[in-house]
Amino acid sequence: MNPKILILLCASFAFVAGCASNTQKSTGTQRLQAQFERADTNNDGKVARKEFGGLMIEDAFALFDNNKDGVVTLKEYVTSGGTKEGFAELDVNGNGKITLQEAKATKVAMDAMTVSFYGADLNGDGYVTLEEALKYREQTRPYIR
């Protein structure tokens, strides 16, 4: 698996797990709350899969956009650990550049970035509340360094 995708999957897990490696519980809770608020783009007190995925894709995009010009080229993608095939899946219009909007619009990116979302959606309603995220963090804490 692509190393950066693996890092981002771990980051998405850490989002819902809430910075479990931090020994100070209150600091971890504050970080989780800040991440939750950043993901909750419509401020309704819950995070939908699309909101969660959008945040994770933004973070991934920032890692791949090495020169910070707002697009990811094939060279940047491969240099950062991606493959030509993976790039082609994200470069929907085939112009040799991936924009953030293009990445957010692809099913492959959304699916990859939302793996841990379903674990945190404890009641299965399609949303994660801050309370669910905190509970999920407690459930997964033993499995995270």
Summary of the structure (lengths in Angstrom):
residues: 145
radius of gyration: 15.7
end to end distance: 20.8
largest distance: 46.8
contacts: 414
relative contact order: 0.21
helix: 62%
strand: 8%
